[in-house]
């Protein structure tokens, strides 16, 4: 150590109370850790991404301590920070109840007020086993230390290095609770403050496997201040109003009949209209962009997925095999072995076979295949969530086959196409994430030259877009880098949508070739590109983004005519008929309800435009517009009304007020 490198801790370095930890030579550490002048030290504030994770993980420890104070027999699972909060899993004899949560909350408040310190302590594997002898799940994690089979979220507890236990100590130094944990943590529990809350109870299988015990999970959220907690709770309330599952039922768009099975949706007529508009618009744009539509079956022999390696790397995510063509004699003995078929989890192997069906030249490339291909994935029942996580869904899948020197130019076209298409649907706030390889050579295949050139190509394309770019080392697929596009919706939530994945691996596995200009056979590079991700998930995102108030072009019913009285129904019916001849989805409400009730019904049903007509309108050859904001525009000539409605549809306009339909 240099003579001037005097050891000190983070408390001595940072007096700002918003600093809750520090990054020492790139590694997160507690403020109590000792550093020297030779170390590169950065403060971590509580409102930074790392600081929020530390706050939330510390709150998870307080939750676990509170549960064990009330029920000492509860076994500890894991308690990682997650987006906007945290959870902790417990092995208990009976499920938690809302009354239990109230008691746990009060106990957590006591622990926070006590100002207990989080004290880090390094232990050996044997010492950890001795101290945690009554915690079977913790013992299992110790045995899996550094392995790939640890539970999701277990990285907060064990890694590939030393084991540490965090003691919760009183101001007098007495250890009152402890947990296996990598840390870091807040200096003390008082810093958790009052910006936290417990949010819900769920069941979860240990290490995510249905073969393991079912644990009870308590979710919570934590923020640096009470005001930020309230803002988050307000966002949750707004999100609940926009929940696509709720809107799907209210607006009669889709459902999940139990008779069909979990995670398998059916689309009702109104939902089918929206989906059809989405698909037809995307198809038109793809054809204009030089894509060719292909069609492939839903099922294939296992050989295809063995060649693609899906049955090795993705078997748990595939449905079990269906045995076909097996023959038996009268006694039931197998006389001819059957063949295993699998529902396809991805479309790419079949698109590859189309490429491989005949010889290809450099003149054929780039080759762009597109398909609305339905795929099936064996998702865990607990992971299913409306249309955003299902077992059967349709990908707007595209696979492009390019020469190496076409890669950058084609990726640029793909990204430009994606952004243009998403803007067509009213999304405008985007950012990009570039997933790259890291320095752990055993994780990646392919040459360093390929990785460097393809990553640089994607980086140049991303930077040229002008969007915010985040580079993430170590998150690439094992065979190539990728760009993920994220969008922000109307209430500020971030959704990952489109992916552009560079893939030299599958062309190699399937021995794809093209004849180059020099007469030599060479391998093409494949680009995987899903624009929506899946039609189901994208529909759900749009439904929540617009809260069901779709732009006119996507609305299941675009116009409803409401006569002031029955005497004017024929007149308004002629207007509705005229709109229909112009391709407008228009209906006439001739029900016995009073006019005001009709207006309420169709406003609640998210119809963007209501046309009202009475005696003055009939005499003048006009109609009155009723808008979503409750305002009305009277005396609009019929031809003008039809023209304005048609223009709003063609321009993909979101019509809320009279100004939107000008």
C-alpha positions as CSV (number, residue, x, y, z in Angstrom):
1,X,0.0,0.0,0.0
2,X,1.5,3.5,-0.9
3,X,2.5,5.6,2.1
4,X,-0.3,8.1,1.5
5,X,-3.0,5.4,1.0
6,X,-4.6,5.7,4.4
7,X,-7.6,3.4,5.0
8,X,-11.0,5.0,5.7
9,X,-14.7,4.0,5.4
10,X,-17.5,5.4,3.3
11,X,-18.9,7.3,6.2
12,X,-15.7,9.4,6.3
13,X,-15.8,10.0,2.6
14,X,-19.4,10.9,2.1
15,X,-21.3,13.3,4.4
16,X,-24.4,13.6,2.1
17,X,-27.2,11.5,3.8
18,X,-28.6,10.5,0.4
19,X,-25.4,8.4,-0.2
20,X,-26.3,4.9,0.9
21,X,-23.4,2.8,-0.5
22,X,-20.4,3.2,-2.7
23,X,-18.9,1.6,-5.8
24,X,-15.3,0.7,-5.2
25,X,-13.2,-0.2,-8.2
26,X,-16.5,-1.0,-10.0
27,X,-17.9,-3.2,-7.2
28,X,-20.9,-2.1,-5.0
29,X,-20.0,-2.1,-1.3
30,X,-21.5,-0.9,2.1
31,X,-20.5,2.4,3.4
32,X,-18.9,0.6,6.3
33,X,-16.3,-1.0,4.0
34,X,-12.7,0.2,4.2
35,X,-11.1,1.8,1.2
36,X,-7.7,3.6,0.6
37,X,-6.7,6.6,-1.5
38,X,-5.5,4.1,-4.2
39,X,-9.1,2.9,-4.7
40,X,-11.5,4.4,-7.2
41,X,-14.6,5.2,-5.2
42,X,-18.0,6.6,-6.4
43,X,-21.0,7.4,-4.2
44,X,-24.3,5.6,-4.7
45,X,-27.3,7.7,-3.9
46,X,-30.6,6.3,-2.7
47,X,-32.4,7.6,-5.8
48,X,-30.0,6.0,-8.3
49,X,-30.9,2.6,-9.9
50,X,-28.3,0.8,-7.6
51,X,-29.5,2.8,-4.6
52,X,-33.1,1.9,-5.2
53,X,-32.1,-1.8,-5.4
54,X,-30.2,-1.5,-2.1
55,X,-33.1,0.3,-0.5
56,X,-35.6,-2.4,-1.7
57,X,-33.4,-5.3,-0.8
58,X,-32.9,-3.9,2.7
59,X,-36.7,-3.6,3.0
60,X,-37.0,-7.2,2.0
61,X,-34.7,-8.2,4.9
62,X,-36.8,-6.1,7.3
63,X,-39.9,-8.0,5.9
64,X,-38.3,-11.3,6.6
65,X,-37.2,-10.3,10.1
66,X,-40.7,-9.1,10.9
67,X,-42.2,-12.4,9.6
68,X,-39.9,-14.5,11.8
69,X,-40.5,-12.3,14.8
70,X,-44.2,-13.1,14.5
71,X,-43.7,-16.7,13.3
72,X,-40.2,-18.1,14.3
73,X,-41.0,-21.3,12.5
74,X,-41.2,-19.6,9.1
75,X,-38.4,-20.7,6.8
76,X,-36.6,-18.2,4.7
77,X,-36.5,-18.4,0.9
78,X,-35.1,-15.5,-1.1
79,X,-35.8,-11.8,-1.1
80,X,-34.5,-9.9,-4.2
81,X,-35.2,-6.4,-5.3
82,X,-37.4,-6.3,-8.5
83,X,-38.8,-3.5,-10.7
84,X,-40.4,-0.9,-8.4
85,X,-40.1,-3.1,-5.3
86,X,-39.1,-6.4,-3.7
87,X,-40.5,-9.7,-2.5
88,X,-39.6,-12.4,0.0
89,X,-40.5,-16.1,-0.1
90,X,-41.4,-18.1,3.0
91,X,-42.0,-21.7,3.9
92,X,-45.0,-21.6,6.3
93,X,-47.6,-24.1,7.2
94,X,-50.6,-21.9,6.3
95,X,-50.9,-19.2,3.6
96,X,-50.6,-15.6,4.7
97,X,-53.9,-13.6,5.1
98,X,-54.6,-9.9,4.8
99,X,-54.7,-9.8,8.7
100,X,-51.2,-11.3,8.7
101,X,-50.0,-8.6,6.4
102,X,-51.4,-5.9,8.8
103,X,-49.5,-7.4,11.7
104,X,-46.3,-7.8,9.6
105,X,-46.5,-4.2,8.4
106,X,-46.7,-3.0,12.1
107,X,-43.7,-5.2,13.0
108,X,-41.7,-3.8,10.0
109,X,-42.5,-0.2,11.2
110,X,-41.0,-1.1,14.6
111,X,-37.9,-2.5,13.1
112,X,-37.5,0.6,10.9
113,X,-37.8,2.9,13.9
114,X,-35.3,0.8,15.9
115,X,-32.5,1.9,13.5
116,X,-30.9,-1.6,13.4
117,X,-27.5,-1.7,11.6
118,X,-26.9,-4.1,8.7
119,X,-23.4,-5.6,9.4
120,X,-21.6,-7.7,6.8
121,X,-19.7,-10.8,7.9
122,X,-17.7,-13.3,5.8
123,X,-18.2,-16.9,6.6
124,X,-17.1,-20.3,5.2
125,X,-19.5,-22.7,3.7
126,X,-19.4,-24.9,6.8
127,X,-19.9,-21.9,9.1
128,X,-22.9,-20.8,7.0
129,X,-24.4,-24.3,7.2
130,X,-23.9,-24.4,11.0
131,X,-25.5,-21.0,11.5
132,X,-28.4,-21.6,9.1
133,X,-29.0,-25.2,10.1
134,X,-32.7,-24.6,10.6
135,X,-33.1,-22.9,7.2
136,X,-33.4,-25.7,4.6
137,X,-33.8,-23.4,1.6
138,X,-30.7,-21.4,2.6
139,X,-28.7,-24.6,3.0
140,X,-29.7,-25.6,-0.6
141,X,-28.5,-22.3,-1.9
142,X,-25.2,-22.7,-0.2
143,X,-24.8,-26.1,-2.0
144,X,-25.6,-24.4,-5.3
145,X,-23.2,-21.5,-4.8
146,X,-21.9,-20.3,-8.2
147,X,-24.0,-22.8,-10.1
148,X,-26.4,-22.1,-12.9
149,X,-29.2,-24.0,-11.2
150,X,-29.7,-21.5,-8.3
151,X,-33.1,-19.9,-7.9
152,X,-34.1,-16.9,-9.9
153,X,-33.1,-13.9,-7.8
154,X,-30.7,-16.0,-5.7
155,X,-27.8,-13.9,-6.9
156,X,-28.6,-11.5,-4.0
157,X,-27.7,-14.3,-1.6
158,X,-24.9,-16.4,-3.1
159,X,-22.5,-15.9,-6.0
160,X,-19.3,-17.5,-7.2
161,X,-17.1,-16.0,-4.5
162,X,-17.1,-15.8,-0.7
163,X,-20.2,-16.3,1.4
164,X,-21.4,-13.5,3.6
165,X,-24.1,-13.2,6.3
166,X,-25.7,-9.8,7.2
167,X,-26.4,-9.4,10.9
168,X,-29.1,-7.0,12.0
169,X,-27.7,-5.4,15.2
170,X,-29.2,-3.0,17.8
171,X,-27.5,0.2,18.7
172,X,-25.8,-1.8,21.6
173,X,-24.3,-4.2,19.1
174,X,-26.6,-7.1,19.9
175,X,-27.4,-9.4,16.9
176,X,-31.2,-9.7,16.7
177,X,-31.5,-11.4,13.3
178,X,-29.4,-12.5,10.3
179,X,-29.7,-13.7,6.7
180,X,-27.4,-15.2,4.1
181,X,-26.8,-12.3,1.7
182,X,-24.2,-10.8,-0.6
183,X,-25.3,-7.2,0.0
184,X,-24.7,-4.3,0.1
185,X,-27.3,-2.8,2.4
186,X,-28.4,0.5,3.8
187,X,-26.3,1.6,6.8
188,X,-29.4,1.1,9.1
189,X,-33.1,0.3,8.9
190,X,-34.1,3.9,9.8
191,X,-33.0,4.9,6.3
192,X,-35.9,2.9,4.8
193,X,-38.1,5.6,6.2
194,X,-41.8,5.6,5.5
195,X,-41.8,5.4,1.7
196,X,-42.6,1.7,1.6
197,X,-45.7,-0.6,1.7
198,X,-46.6,-4.3,1.4
199,X,-48.6,-4.8,-1.8
200,X,-49.8,-8.3,-2.3
201,X,-49.5,-12.0,-1.4
202,X,-48.9,-14.8,-3.9
203,X,-47.7,-18.4,-4.1
204,X,-44.4,-19.4,-5.7
205,X,-42.6,-22.7,-6.2
206,X,-39.2,-22.9,-4.7
207,X,-36.6,-22.2,-7.5
208,X,-39.4,-21.8,-10.0
209,X,-40.1,-25.5,-10.3
210,X,-43.5,-27.2,-9.8
211,X,-41.6,-30.2,-8.5
212,X,-40.4,-28.2,-5.5
213,X,-42.4,-27.0,-2.4
214,X,-44.8,-24.2,-2.8
215,X,-43.8,-21.1,-0.8
216,X,-45.7,-18.0,0.2
217,X,-44.5,-14.8,-1.4
218,X,-45.1,-11.3,0.0
219,X,-44.5,-8.4,-2.4
220,X,-43.7,-4.9,-1.4
221,X,-42.5,-1.6,-2.8
222,X,-40.0,1.0,-1.4
223,X,-39.1,4.5,-2.4
224,X,-36.8,7.2,-1.0
225,X,-39.8,9.3,0.2
226,X,-43.4,9.1,1.1
227,X,-44.3,11.5,-1.8
228,X,-42.6,9.1,-4.3
229,X,-44.5,6.2,-2.8
230,X,-47.8,8.1,-3.3
231,X,-46.8,8.9,-6.9
232,X,-46.1,5.2,-7.5
233,X,-49.4,4.2,-5.9
234,X,-51.2,6.7,-8.1
235,X,-49.5,5.2,-11.2
236,X,-50.7,1.7,-10.0
237,X,-54.2,3.0,-9.7
238,X,-54.0,4.4,-13.3
239,X,-52.5,1.2,-14.5
240,X,-55.4,-0.8,-12.9
241,X,-57.9,1.3,-14.8
242,X,-56.0,0.5,-18.0
243,X,-55.4,-3.2,-17.3
244,X,-55.9,-4.9,-20.6
245,X,-57.6,-7.9,-18.9
246,X,-60.2,-5.7,-17.4
247,X,-60.7,-3.6,-20.6
248,X,-60.8,-6.8,-22.7
249,X,-63.8,-8.0,-20.8
250,X,-65.6,-4.7,-20.5
251,X,-65.2,-4.0,-24.3
252,X,-65.9,-7.6,-25.3
253,X,-62.5,-8.0,-27.1
254,X,-61.1,-11.4,-26.0
255,X,-61.3,-14.1,-23.4
256,X,-59.6,-17.2,-22.0
257,X,-62.2,-20.0,-21.8
258,X,-61.4,-22.6,-19.2
259,X,-62.6,-25.3,-21.6
260,X,-59.7,-24.4,-23.9
261,X,-56.9,-24.1,-21.3
262,X,-54.7,-21.6,-19.5
263,X,-52.9,-19.1,-21.5
264,X,-54.9,-19.8,-24.7
265,X,-57.0,-16.9,-25.9
266,X,-60.0,-16.5,-28.2
267,X,-60.7,-13.2,-30.0
268,X,-64.2,-11.9,-30.0
269,X,-65.6,-10.1,-33.1
270,X,-64.7,-6.6,-31.8
271,X,-61.2,-7.7,-30.8
272,X,-60.9,-9.5,-34.1
273,X,-61.6,-6.2,-35.9
274,X,-58.7,-4.4,-34.1
275,X,-56.3,-7.4,-34.6
276,X,-57.3,-7.5,-38.3
277,X,-56.5,-3.8,-38.8
278,X,-53.1,-4.3,-37.1
279,X,-52.2,-7.3,-39.2
280,X,-53.5,-5.8,-42.5
281,X,-51.6,-2.6,-42.0
282,X,-48.4,-4.5,-41.0
283,X,-48.8,-6.7,-44.1
284,X,-49.2,-3.8,-46.4
285,X,-46.1,-2.1,-45.0
286,X,-44.0,-5.3,-45.1
287,X,-44.8,-5.9,-48.8
288,X,-44.0,-2.3,-49.6
289,X,-40.7,-2.8,-47.7
290,X,-39.6,-5.8,-49.8
291,X,-40.7,-8.7,-47.6
292,X,-42.4,-11.8,-48.9
293,X,-45.0,-13.6,-46.8
294,X,-44.6,-17.3,-46.2
295,X,-46.7,-19.8,-44.3
296,X,-45.6,-22.8,-42.2
297,X,-47.3,-25.5,-40.1
298,X,-47.8,-25.4,-36.4
299,X,-46.1,-28.8,-35.8
300,X,-43.0,-30.6,-36.9
301,X,-41.0,-33.8,-36.4
302,X,-38.4,-33.6,-33.7
303,X,-35.5,-33.8,-36.1
304,X,-36.0,-30.2,-37.1
305,X,-35.8,-29.0,-33.5
306,X,-32.8,-31.2,-32.9
307,X,-31.0,-29.6,-35.8
308,X,-31.9,-26.1,-34.6
309,X,-30.9,-27.1,-31.1
310,X,-34.2,-26.0,-29.6
311,X,-34.7,-29.5,-28.1
312,X,-31.4,-29.1,-26.3
313,X,-31.4,-25.5,-25.2
314,X,-35.2,-24.8,-25.0
315,X,-36.8,-28.1,-24.3
316,X,-38.4,-27.0,-21.0
317,X,-40.2,-24.3,-22.8
318,X,-41.7,-26.6,-25.4
319,X,-44.9,-28.7,-25.2
320,X,-44.4,-32.4,-24.7
321,X,-44.1,-34.5,-27.8
322,X,-47.1,-36.0,-29.7
323,X,-46.4,-39.5,-30.9
324,X,-47.6,-40.2,-34.4
325,X,-47.5,-43.2,-36.8
326,X,-47.0,-45.8,-34.2
327,X,-48.4,-49.3,-35.1
328,X,-49.3,-52.1,-32.7
329,X,-50.5,-55.7,-33.2
330,X,-53.7,-57.2,-31.7
331,X,-51.9,-57.8,-28.4
332,X,-50.9,-54.2,-28.1
333,X,-47.2,-54.8,-28.8
334,X,-45.5,-52.0,-30.8
335,X,-44.6,-53.3,-34.3
336,X,-43.5,-49.9,-35.7
337,X,-42.0,-47.2,-33.6
338,X,-43.8,-43.9,-33.7
339,X,-42.3,-40.5,-34.5
340,X,-42.3,-37.6,-32.0
341,X,-43.8,-34.3,-33.3
342,X,-43.6,-31.0,-31.4
343,X,-45.7,-27.9,-31.5
344,X,-43.3,-25.2,-32.8
345,X,-42.0,-22.7,-30.2
346,X,-40.4,-20.6,-32.9
347,X,-40.8,-20.0,-36.6
348,X,-37.1,-19.6,-37.6
349,X,-36.3,-23.3,-38.4
350,X,-39.1,-23.5,-40.9
351,X,-38.1,-20.3,-42.6
352,X,-34.6,-21.7,-42.9
353,X,-36.0,-24.8,-44.7
354,X,-37.7,-22.5,-47.2
355,X,-34.3,-20.8,-47.8
356,X,-32.7,-24.2,-48.2
357,X,-35.2,-25.5,-50.7
358,X,-33.1,-24.4,-53.6
359,X,-29.7,-22.9,-54.5
360,X,-29.2,-19.3,-53.6
361,X,-27.0,-16.6,-55.2
362,X,-25.7,-13.4,-53.9
363,X,-28.2,-11.8,-56.4
364,X,-31.1,-13.3,-54.3
365,X,-29.9,-11.6,-51.1
366,X,-31.1,-9.9,-49.0
367,X,-34.0,-12.3,-48.8
368,X,-36.7,-11.2,-46.4
369,X,-39.4,-13.7,-45.2
370,X,-42.3,-12.6,-43.1
371,X,-45.0,-14.6,-41.4
372,X,-47.7,-14.2,-38.8
373,X,-46.8,-17.5,-37.3
374,X,-48.5,-19.0,-34.3
375,X,-46.2,-20.6,-31.8
376,X,-46.7,-22.5,-28.5
377,X,-44.6,-22.4,-25.3
378,X,-45.0,-24.3,-22.1
379,X,-45.1,-21.4,-19.8
380,X,-45.5,-22.1,-16.0
381,X,-49.1,-21.3,-15.0
382,X,-48.0,-18.8,-12.4
383,X,-46.2,-16.8,-15.1
384,X,-49.3,-16.4,-17.3
385,X,-50.6,-12.8,-17.4
386,X,-53.5,-11.9,-19.8
387,X,-52.3,-11.4,-23.3
388,X,-48.8,-10.4,-22.3
389,X,-47.7,-13.9,-21.2
390,X,-49.5,-16.7,-22.9
391,X,-48.9,-20.3,-24.1
392,X,-50.1,-19.8,-27.6
393,X,-49.4,-16.6,-29.5
394,X,-48.7,-15.2,-33.0
395,X,-45.4,-13.6,-33.8
396,X,-45.1,-11.1,-36.6
397,X,-41.9,-12.9,-37.4
398,X,-39.4,-12.0,-40.0
399,X,-36.1,-13.6,-40.9
400,X,-33.7,-11.9,-43.3
401,X,-30.8,-13.7,-45.0
402,X,-27.9,-11.4,-45.9
403,X,-24.3,-11.4,-47.0
404,X,-21.8,-10.2,-44.4
405,X,-21.3,-6.9,-46.3
406,X,-25.1,-6.3,-46.3
407,X,-25.5,-6.7,-42.6
408,X,-25.1,-3.1,-41.4
409,X,-27.2,-1.6,-44.2
410,X,-30.0,-4.2,-43.7
411,X,-30.0,-3.7,-39.9
412,X,-30.3,0.1,-40.5
413,X,-33.3,-0.5,-42.8
414,X,-34.9,-2.9,-40.3
415,X,-34.6,-0.4,-37.4
416,X,-35.9,2.5,-39.6
417,X,-38.8,0.2,-40.6
418,X,-39.6,-0.7,-37.0
419,X,-39.6,2.9,-35.8
420,X,-41.8,4.0,-38.7
421,X,-44.3,1.1,-38.1
422,X,-44.6,1.7,-34.3
423,X,-45.2,5.4,-35.0
424,X,-48.1,4.4,-37.2
425,X,-49.7,2.9,-34.1
426,X,-49.1,6.1,-32.1
427,X,-46.0,5.1,-30.1
428,X,-43.3,7.8,-30.2
429,X,-41.0,7.5,-27.1
430,X,-38.2,5.0,-27.8
431,X,-34.8,4.0,-26.6
432,X,-32.4,1.2,-27.6
433,X,-30.4,-1.4,-25.8
434,X,-27.4,-3.1,-27.4
435,X,-26.7,-6.5,-26.0
436,X,-23.0,-7.5,-26.4
437,X,-20.7,-10.3,-25.3
438,X,-18.5,-9.9,-22.3
439,X,-14.9,-11.1,-21.6
440,X,-16.0,-14.6,-20.4
441,X,-14.9,-16.5,-23.5
442,X,-16.5,-19.8,-22.6
443,X,-20.0,-18.3,-23.0
444,X,-19.7,-17.3,-26.7
445,X,-19.2,-19.1,-30.0
446,X,-17.8,-17.5,-33.2
447,X,-14.7,-15.6,-34.0
448,X,-13.6,-12.4,-32.2
449,X,-13.6,-10.8,-35.7
450,X,-17.3,-11.6,-36.2
451,X,-18.3,-10.3,-32.7
452,X,-16.3,-7.1,-33.1
453,X,-17.6,-6.4,-36.7
454,X,-21.2,-7.2,-36.0
455,X,-21.3,-5.4,-32.7
456,X,-19.8,-2.3,-34.3
457,X,-22.3,-2.5,-37.1
458,X,-25.2,-2.6,-34.7
459,X,-23.7,0.2,-32.6
460,X,-23.3,2.5,-35.6
461,X,-26.9,1.8,-36.7
462,X,-28.2,2.5,-33.2
463,X,-26.2,5.7,-32.8
464,X,-27.3,6.9,-36.2
465,X,-30.9,6.6,-35.1
466,X,-30.4,9.5,-32.6
467,X,-32.2,7.5,-29.9
468,X,-30.8,7.0,-26.4
469,X,-28.6,3.9,-26.5
470,X,-27.6,1.7,-23.5
471,X,-24.9,-0.9,-24.0
472,X,-25.2,-4.1,-21.9
473,X,-22.1,-6.4,-21.9
474,X,-22.8,-10.1,-21.3
475,X,-26.5,-10.0,-22.4
476,X,-26.1,-11.1,-26.0
477,X,-27.3,-14.4,-27.2
478,X,-24.4,-16.9,-27.2
479,X,-24.1,-16.6,-31.0
480,X,-24.4,-12.9,-31.7
481,X,-25.3,-9.4,-30.6
482,X,-28.8,-7.8,-30.8
483,X,-30.6,-4.5,-30.5
484,X,-33.8,-4.3,-28.4
485,X,-36.2,-1.4,-28.8
486,X,-38.1,-0.2,-25.8
487,X,-41.0,2.2,-25.7
488,X,-42.7,4.3,-23.1
489,X,-46.5,4.3,-22.9
490,X,-49.0,7.0,-21.9
491,X,-48.4,6.6,-18.2
492,X,-44.6,6.3,-18.4
493,X,-44.2,2.5,-18.2
494,X,-41.4,1.0,-20.3
495,X,-42.1,-2.0,-22.6
496,X,-39.6,-4.0,-24.6
497,X,-41.0,-4.5,-28.1
498,X,-38.9,-5.2,-31.1
499,X,-35.7,-7.2,-31.4
500,X,-33.1,-7.2,-34.1
501,X,-30.9,-10.3,-33.5
502,X,-27.8,-11.2,-35.6
503,X,-27.4,-14.9,-36.0
504,X,-24.6,-16.8,-37.8
505,X,-25.3,-19.9,-35.8
506,X,-28.4,-21.3,-37.4
507,X,-27.1,-20.9,-40.9
508,X,-24.1,-22.9,-39.8
509,X,-26.2,-25.6,-38.1
510,X,-28.4,-26.0,-41.2
511,X,-25.4,-25.6,-43.6
512,X,-27.0,-22.7,-45.5
513,X,-25.1,-21.4,-48.5
514,X,-25.1,-18.8,-51.3
515,X,-23.0,-18.5,-54.3
516,X,-20.9,-15.3,-54.1
517,X,-19.7,-13.1,-56.9
518,X,-16.3,-14.9,-56.9
519,X,-18.0,-18.2,-57.5
520,X,-17.4,-19.5,-54.0
521,X,-20.1,-20.9,-51.7
522,X,-20.4,-18.9,-48.5
523,X,-22.6,-18.8,-45.4
524,X,-25.3,-16.1,-45.2
525,X,-26.0,-14.3,-41.9
526,X,-29.5,-14.5,-40.5
527,X,-31.3,-11.6,-38.9
528,X,-34.2,-12.5,-36.6
529,X,-36.7,-9.6,-36.4
530,X,-40.0,-9.5,-34.5
531,X,-41.6,-6.1,-34.8
532,X,-44.5,-6.4,-32.4
533,X,-42.9,-9.3,-30.4
534,X,-46.2,-11.0,-30.5
535,X,-49.5,-9.7,-31.8
536,X,-51.2,-10.6,-28.5
537,X,-48.7,-8.7,-26.3
538,X,-48.6,-5.7,-28.7
539,X,-52.4,-5.5,-28.7
540,X,-52.4,-5.5,-24.9
541,X,-49.8,-2.7,-24.8
542,X,-51.8,-0.6,-27.2
543,X,-55.0,-1.3,-25.3
544,X,-53.4,-0.1,-22.0
545,X,-51.6,2.8,-23.8
546,X,-54.9,4.2,-25.1
547,X,-57.0,2.9,-22.1
548,X,-59.3,1.4,-24.8
549,X,-59.8,4.8,-26.5
550,X,-58.2,3.7,-29.8
551,X,-57.4,6.0,-32.7
552,X,-60.4,5.9,-35.1
553,X,-58.7,3.5,-37.6
554,X,-58.3,0.8,-34.9
555,X,-61.6,1.3,-33.1
556,X,-63.9,-1.8,-33.4
557,X,-66.8,0.6,-34.0
558,X,-65.8,3.9,-35.4
559,X,-69.1,5.8,-35.5
560,X,-72.5,5.3,-33.9
561,X,-75.5,7.2,-35.1
562,X,-77.9,8.3,-32.3
563,X,-81.2,9.9,-33.5
564,X,-82.7,12.4,-31.1
565,X,-86.0,10.6,-31.6
566,X,-87.4,7.7,-33.6
567,X,-88.6,10.1,-36.3
568,X,-85.0,10.9,-37.3
569,X,-83.7,7.3,-37.4
570,X,-84.3,6.9,-41.2
571,X,-82.4,10.2,-41.9
572,X,-79.5,9.2,-39.8
573,X,-79.6,5.7,-41.1
574,X,-78.9,7.0,-44.6
575,X,-75.8,8.9,-43.2
576,X,-74.6,5.6,-41.6
577,X,-75.1,3.8,-44.9
578,X,-73.1,6.4,-46.7
579,X,-70.3,6.0,-44.2
580,X,-70.3,2.3,-44.7
581,X,-69.9,2.7,-48.4
582,X,-66.7,4.7,-47.6
583,X,-65.3,1.7,-45.5
584,X,-66.3,3.2,-42.1
585,X,-67.4,0.8,-39.4
586,X,-70.6,2.6,-38.5
587,X,-73.7,1.5,-36.7
588,X,-77.2,3.0,-36.0
589,X,-78.6,2.7,-32.5
590,X,-82.3,2.1,-32.8
591,X,-82.8,0.7,-29.3
592,X,-85.6,1.9,-27.0
593,X,-83.1,3.6,-24.7
594,X,-83.4,7.4,-24.3
595,X,-80.8,9.5,-26.2
596,X,-78.8,10.4,-23.1
597,X,-78.5,6.7,-22.1
598,X,-77.4,5.8,-25.6
599,X,-74.7,8.5,-25.4
600,X,-73.5,7.1,-22.1
601,X,-73.5,3.5,-23.3
602,X,-71.4,4.2,-26.4
603,X,-69.1,6.6,-24.6
604,X,-68.4,3.9,-22.0
605,X,-67.9,1.5,-25.0
606,X,-65.1,3.7,-26.2
607,X,-66.7,4.6,-29.6
608,X,-64.6,7.6,-30.8
609,X,-67.4,9.4,-32.8
610,X,-71.1,9.8,-32.1
611,X,-73.3,11.3,-34.7
612,X,-76.5,12.9,-33.5
613,X,-79.4,14.2,-35.7
614,X,-82.7,15.9,-34.9
615,X,-85.2,18.0,-36.8
616,X,-82.8,20.9,-37.5
617,X,-80.1,18.5,-38.9
618,X,-82.7,16.8,-41.1
619,X,-84.0,20.0,-42.5
620,X,-80.5,21.4,-43.1
621,X,-78.8,18.1,-44.3
622,X,-76.4,18.2,-41.4
623,X,-75.3,16.1,-38.4
624,X,-73.9,16.9,-35.0
625,X,-70.6,15.4,-33.7
626,X,-70.3,14.3,-30.0
627,X,-66.7,13.8,-28.9
628,X,-65.0,11.7,-26.3
629,X,-64.4,14.8,-24.1
630,X,-68.2,15.4,-23.9
631,X,-68.2,18.4,-26.3
632,X,-70.5,18.7,-29.3
633,X,-70.1,20.3,-32.7
634,X,-73.4,21.1,-34.4
635,X,-74.6,21.7,-38.0
636,X,-71.8,19.8,-39.9
637,X,-72.9,19.1,-43.5
638,X,-73.1,15.4,-44.3
639,X,-70.5,15.5,-47.1
640,X,-68.1,17.4,-44.8
641,X,-68.7,14.9,-41.9
642,X,-68.0,11.9,-44.1
643,X,-64.9,13.5,-45.5
644,X,-63.5,14.4,-42.0
645,X,-64.2,10.9,-40.6
646,X,-62.5,9.3,-43.6
647,X,-59.5,11.6,-43.3
648,X,-59.1,10.8,-39.5
649,X,-59.1,7.1,-40.3
650,X,-56.5,7.4,-43.1
651,X,-54.3,9.6,-41.0
652,X,-54.5,7.3,-37.9
653,X,-55.7,10.2,-35.8
654,X,-56.6,9.9,-32.2
655,X,-59.8,11.9,-31.9
656,X,-60.7,13.2,-28.5
657,X,-62.0,16.8,-29.3
658,X,-63.4,18.8,-32.1
659,X,-59.9,20.1,-32.9
660,X,-58.7,16.6,-33.6
661,X,-61.2,16.2,-36.4
662,X,-60.7,19.6,-38.0
